[in-house]
Amino acid sequence: MAETGASRPQAMEMAREMVGVNEGGDLRLPETERPLIDLMMASVGLWRIASGLRVVRLGFDWSQIDVKARWMGITPDRRMERGIGIIEREALRIMESKT
């Protein structure tokens, strides 16, 4: 890859090591991400939806997630916002691929 000078397979292996994916395929997230993980586990039903012929999830209801975070004693910051956005986009992509 351009930033590292590594090939794509080498870069992917480096990324796996950085996020804690071992050879068994298990994902180990850094303990520093525990508040984000806890918040997302508590927010699984907080989606904005549109309904018609079928129900479509549009994205997280961010105002409800903010309230949930504060109830849990978590002070959201810019870094957490980016993490939630990553999780939101990936969840939407996965859900869309299953319809």
Secondary structure, 3 states (H helix, E strand, C coil): CCCCCCCHHHHHHHHHHHHCECCCCCECCCHHHHHHHHHHHHCCCCEEEEECCCEEEEEECHHHHHHHHHHCCCCCCHHHHHHHHHHHHHHHHHHHHCC
